Amino acid sequence: MSEFIDLLQCSAMATTLLVASLVGSRTAARRLAGF
C-alpha cells in the first residue's frame, strides 16, 4: 500500500511541476510581449 502512496505522491509532484512550468512560461511570454 505504501508503494501506491509513493506513486501517488510522485505523480502529484510531477503534475505540480508541469503546471508550474506551464504557468511560468506563460507568464514569461507575457512579460516578453510587454503585457
N, C-alpha and C positions, 0 to 999 in steps of 0.2 A: 504493500500500500504506500510506503514511503517513496518508492520509485515513481509511482504515479504522481505524487505530490511534487517531487523534484521536477518531473517532466512538465507539470502544470506551471511551476514557478519559472522554469526556463522559457516556456512558450510565452508566458505573461511578460517576462523581461524583454524577450525578443520583440514582442508586439509593441511594448512601450518604446523601445529604442527605435523601431521602424517609424512609429507615429511621430516621435520627437524629431527624427531626421527629416521626415516629410514636412513637418511644420517649420523646422529650422530653415530648410532650403527654400520654402515658400516665402518665409519672412526675409531671407537674404535676397531673393529675387526681387521682392517688392522694394527693398531698400536700394538695390542697384537701379531699379526702374525710377526711383525718386518718389515713390509713394511712402 
